[in-house]
Amino acid sequence: MDARFAPMPKDMVFDLMRLDRAKTKNCADWRTIAVQRSGRPLRTIFQHPDGNHDGDATYEIALPALPLSGKLVIKFGTVITNASDNGVRFTVLVNGNEMWSETKTAFLSPKPAAEKSAQDSLLPTADPFSDRTVDLSNYAGQTVSLTLRVNAMGNAANDLANWVEPRIVRVN
């Protein structure tokens, strides 16, 4: 089944892949794409900052109340899909407050694995993917402004920032 039409998991509260629900500001590009991770295609939000400002995509989300034993989290990955000149800073904000931030320079090589040299396979490389979980339980029962932000750090050349399958879920 095509991932775009798969049923929503029972623990899903909100799928941030719903781009029409976001208000963007200072984004040179904002769209869905797919990237490969260990041979498996993953849905991503491709967000390219304009280079002069933070590139923001803000969602207004009504979060459900939680039972005492539950948690509410945003799960996502990050990856850069080309060699950035100086890296990208990814940030998640809730109601304008920074909840998580990371500066990345490692990137997913656009060349196929068959083109790698023998030396490439010997040298250590950083995993270009980061998987993150951020607790949103303090905001349960509220409507929040959740912002995905990318910053070009002064140079937007090749800042091909991707949010990998971002979603808000309930966990026990």
N, C-alpha and C positions, 0 to 999 in steps of 0.2 A: 504494500500500500504506500502511496506517495506520502511522505512526511507532512506535506502541507495539509492533508486531509485526514490525518490520523485522529482518532478520538482523543479528547482532552483527558489526561490522567485524573483519577479521582482526587488526588492530593493537590491538584493545580488550583490556584486562586486567580492568577492573572498571567497571561502569556505576553511578554513584552515584544514578541515578534509581531504583534499587531501594530504595525507602524502608523496606521491611520489614527491611532489613539494618542500619538505623541505630538507635541508642539515643538518644532525645531527652531533653533536660533544659532546663527553663525556656523552652520554646517555646510561645507562645500558639496557634500554628498551624503545621502541618507537613504539606504535601501537594503533589501535582503540579498544575500548571496549564500553560496555553500562553499565550505572548505573541506579538505580531506584531513582526517586524523587517523593514523594507523589504518589507512585504506577505507575508512568509513566516512561517508559524507555527513557533515553537520551543518545545520542552519545557523546563519549568523546575521547580525545587523552590522552592515558596513557603515561606519561613521567617520567621515573625513573632516577635520577641522578646517576653518578658512585660513588659518595661519596667523591671524591678528587677534583673535579672541578665543575664549573657551567655546568649543562646539557643544551645545546643550540640546538634549532631547528630553522633554519633560512630560510625564504622564500624570494625570489625576486619577488616583486609584482608591476606591472604597475597599478598605481591608476589613475582613470579617472579624468579629469577636472570637476569642479562643477559649476553649475549656482550660482549666487550671493546668492540666498536664501537657498541653500542646505548645508548639512554637510556630512562628511564622517567619520564613526566611526567603531571601532572594538568592537563587542559585544561578551561576553564570560562569562562563569562561572568557578569557581574553586572548587575542592573538593579533599580531601584525602580519599582514600578508605581502610584505615586500621589505627590502632593506631600507629602513628609515634613516635619514641623515643623522638624527640625534635622539630618536626615541619618541615615545608617546606617553603621556600621563593619562591614565584611566581613573575616573572618580565616580562614585555613586553617592548622591545626596538625597536626603529626605527632608522635605520642608526647608531646604536651603542649608541643612547641616550635613557636613561630610561624614559619611558612615564608613567609607573604605576608599583607599586610593593606592595606586601602584604605577610606577614608571617602568616601562618596558623598552628594551632595545633588541632583544632576541626576536627573530622573525621567522615566519614560515617561508622557506625558499620557494620561489615560483617555478624553478626548474624541476623537471621530472627526476625521479630518483635514478633513472638510467644514465643521466648526464653527470652524476657525481664522479669525481676523480677518486683514485685509490687513496690519496692523501685525505680527502674529505671524510672517508670512513674511519680514519685513524685518529683524527683530531677530536677532542671532546667538544660537544656543542650543548648549548643551553636548550632546554625544551622550550619551544616558542609558545606553548599553551600554558595558561594558568587557570586552574579551577578554583572558584571561590564560593563561599557561602557567607551571607551577611544576615545577622539576626534583626528582624523587624518586629519582634513580639511586642516591644514597647508601644508600637503604633496600632496594635490590633483594635478593631472597632472604630477606627478613624478613617477619614478621607485624607490622603496624603498626596503631596507633589513629590514624585520620585524622578530624579534627573540622572540620566546617563551622560557623563561629560567626558570629552576628550580634549586634551591640550597639546598643541604642536611644539611646545617648549621653544618657541622662537623661530622654528623653521618647519613648515608643513610639507616639505618635499618628501614624497613617498610615505606619508603618515597614514597608511591604510589600516586603520584601527577596526577591529571586529569584536563585537560582543557575541559570544557563542551561546546560543540557546538560552537567553535570559528569561527567567520565570520566577514567579512568587508561588511558594508551595507551603502547605501545612506539613509539619513533621511531629512525630510523637516522641 
